[in-house]
Amino acid sequence: MKSELIVMLTYNDETVEDAVDVFNNIKDLPIKYFGFKDIGLPHKRMDTLNNIMKKAGKETFLEVVRYTEQEVLESADLAVNIGFDYLMGTLYYDSIWDLIDKKIKYLPFCGKVYDHPSILDGTMDEIIADAKDMEVKGVDGFDLFAYRYKYLDKVPELIKKLLSV
């Protein structure tokens, strides 16, 4: 598996105010993936930033930390309307597929995620089972909050187990 870097223009779980300037200063680096959160900028500025990134040849990610189905649907609608390549984060809901209609790639959280800042909870077996279930449902990947796992001493083991399935 080849690792790729996603540069997220965020700080304290929000898109930075000067995200356009930050992106313009680093857009020529050999990085393919850029993204930001669904909070921190008005939707019009998100649209502008996404367009600037795409014109620079980048693939774009909207990261969402929302938990209710209605909140997730609102953010998925935003991701589709602005034209992101990926929607990452959120809890998984089957209804997201109807909304995004495979126009963008979907990378939901795996495991039991709650609170703000987010906490990843559950046993390793539960997290792996959740990831397998989402894979069967057709997700393009998943967002693992390993650094926010409730059992930090188990993070290396969790990652190894997840990568081995």
N, C-alpha and C positions, 0 to 999 in steps of 0.2 A: 504494500500500500504506500502510495506517495503522499507525503504530508504537504499541505498547502496552508499558507498564512492568509487569514482574513483580517484586514485592518479595519477596526471599528472606530469611528470618529465619535467616541463617547467618553464621558467622565461621570462618575457617580450615578451610573445607570440612566443617563440622559445624553442626547446628542449635544455636542459642544456648540455653543453659539456661533463660533467662527469656523464651522466645519468646511465651508467652501474654501476659505483661505488655507486651512490646514491641508485639504485635499490638493489644492493647486500647488502647494509647496512640495508635495511628495508624489504627485501623479506619475512622474517619469521613472519612479523606482520599478524594478521588475516584479511587481505585485499585481496579480490578476483580480483579486477579490477585495472589495471595499463595502462597508456597510455602516449603518447607524440605527439608532432606536426610533421607535414611533412616538417618543416624547422628547421635548426639548426645543423643537422647531415647529412653527406653523406649517400646515400641510403644503401651502404654496412654496415655501422655502425647501421643504423636503423634495418636492417635485423638481425644483430647479437643481438642487444638489444631485439628485439621481440622474437627471439629464446630463449634467456636466460630467459625471462619472462615466456614463455610457458613451458619451462623445469621445472620452479618453480611452475607450476600448476596455473598460472594466466591467466585470459582472458584479451586480449589486445585491445586497442583503438588507432586509428590514428585520431587525430583531425586536421581538415583542415579549414582554414579561406580563402576561395577562392570564387570568385563570378561569373566568366564567365563559360559557359558550358565547354569550352575546358580545362580550368584550373582544373575544378572539375573532368572531365574525366581522366586527367593525374594523379591526386591524388587518384582517385578511382582505377585506374590501379595499382598504387603503393601499395595500401592497399591490393588488391587481390594477387599480385605477392609476397609480403612479407609474407602474411598469417595472417593478423590481423583478430580478431574476429568481430570488429566493425569499421565502418567508421562513424565518427561523425563530425558535422559541415557541411559546404558547403551550398550553396543554393540548393534547390530541382530541379532536372531535371529528366524527365522520362528516358532519355538515360542512366542514371546511372544503372538502373535495367538490361539493356542489358549487360552492362559490368561486373557488380558484379554477375549476374546470381544467386542471393540468396546464394552465397558462404560465404558472410559476412553479418552482420546486418548493417542496414543503419539508421542513426539518424541525419537527416538534421536540419538546423536552421528552426524555425518557426517564422513567422512575416517577416517584411521587414528589412533585415540586410544589412548594407553597411559600407564602410569606413574601416580604419585601424588606431588605434584600432576600433573594430566593434561597431556599434550603432544599437540598436533595435528600430525600429520606427513603427508607426501605432497605430490605436485604439485597445483597448482590444478586441473588437468584430472582427476586422480584423485578429488579431493574433490567436484568437481562431478558426476562420473560416479556416485559413491557416493550423492549426494543424489538424482540422477535415478532411480537404481535403487530406492532406498527409496520414492520417490514412486510409482513404478509398483506397488510392493508394498502401497501403501495407507496409509503413515504420514500423520499429520495435520500434520507439519512435522518439523523437525529442530533439534537443538541444535548450534550451530556454536561451537566453542571458539576463536574468532578471536584473542582476546587471549593464547591459549596456543599460537598457531601457531609452529612451529619457525623460520619465516622471517618474523620480525616486520615487516621492511621491506616485505613483500608483502601485509600484512593489508588495506590499503585496496583493492588490486587484486583480492584474493580476494573480498572482500565485493561489489564492483561486478560482478565476473563472475558470482557466484552469484545475485545479484539480477536479472541480465539474462537468465537462462535460464528 
